[in-house]
Amino acid sequence: MSAPQLLVHDHADNVGVVVVEGLEAGTEMLCVVTADNSDFRMVARQAVPIGHKIALADLKPGDTVIKYGQDIGRMVAPAARGEHVHVHNLKTKRW
């Protein structure tokens, strides 16, 4: 297996984390689920910086975002599968 571009902690997560520099739109990513070392492939629809998130499914405003098996906030703008999820479309539920 080659090195993954996206890590997902748990099968319940709906975002994964980019773990390579320079991920470009159109890249077919190797995605690894660390809970059981399973993998899948997905295409990045946008360039996404290392450490940022990518939607694993279509997310709409109001959806809860799950990362590392935890609720990390809610979507305030849509992100299709393979698109960038960050502060432009994800906000904390704290305020």
C-alpha positions in Angstrom: 0.0 0.0 0.0 1.3 3.5 -0.8 1.2 6.4 1.7 -2.3 7.8 2.3 -3.2 11.3 1.5 -6.3 11.3 3.8 -6.7 9.8 7.3 -10.1 9.1 8.8 -10.2 8.0 12.5 -13.5 6.2 12.7 -16.1 4.8 10.2 -18.6 7.2 11.9 -16.6 10.3 10.8 -17.9 12.3 7.9 -14.6 14.2 7.3 -11.0 13.1 6.9 -7.8 15.0 7.4 -5.3 15.7 4.6 -1.9 14.4 5.6 0.2 15.5 2.6 1.5 18.9 1.3 0.2 20.1 -2.0 -3.0 18.1 -2.4 -4.4 19.2 -5.7 -8.0 19.1 -7.1 -8.5 15.9 -9.1 -6.1 13.8 -7.0 -7.4 10.3 -6.4 -6.6 9.9 -2.8 -5.8 6.8 -0.8 -7.9 7.2 2.4 -7.1 5.1 5.4 -9.5 4.5 8.4 -7.1 4.2 11.4 -9.7 2.4 13.6 -9.2 -0.8 11.6 -6.6 0.1 8.9 -9.2 -0.3 6.1 -8.9 2.0 3.1 -10.9 3.4 0.2 -10.3 5.8 -2.6 -11.8 9.2 -3.2 -11.2 12.1 -5.5 -10.3 15.5 -4.0 -12.6 18.1 -5.7 -10.5 21.1 -4.6 -6.9 21.7 -3.6 -6.8 21.3 0.2 -3.9 22.3 2.6 -2.3 19.7 4.9 -4.1 19.5 8.2 -7.4 20.6 6.7 -10.5 18.5 6.3 -12.3 16.9 3.3 -16.0 15.9 3.3 -16.5 12.1 3.0 -20.2 12.6 2.1 -22.2 15.6 0.9 -22.7 17.9 3.9 -25.4 20.6 4.0 -25.9 23.6 6.3 -26.9 22.4 9.8 -25.2 19.0 9.5 -23.1 17.9 12.4 -19.4 17.3 11.5 -17.8 14.2 13.1 -14.0 14.0 13.3 -12.1 11.5 15.5 -15.5 10.1 16.4 -16.4 13.5 18.0 -18.9 16.3 17.2 -16.6 19.2 16.1 -19.3 21.7 14.9 -21.9 22.3 12.3 -21.9 23.1 8.7 -22.9 26.7 7.8 -22.4 26.3 4.0 -22.5 23.1 1.9 -19.5 20.9 1.0 -19.9 18.1 -1.5 -18.0 14.8 -1.1 -14.4 15.5 -1.8 -14.5 19.2 -1.0 -12.7 21.3 1.6 -14.2 21.7 5.0 -12.7 24.5 7.2 -13.7 27.8 8.8 -15.5 29.0 5.6 -18.2 26.4 5.9 -17.8 24.9 9.5 -18.4 26.6 12.8 -18.3 25.5 16.4 -21.6 25.0 18.2 -20.3 26.9 21.2 -21.4 30.3 19.9 
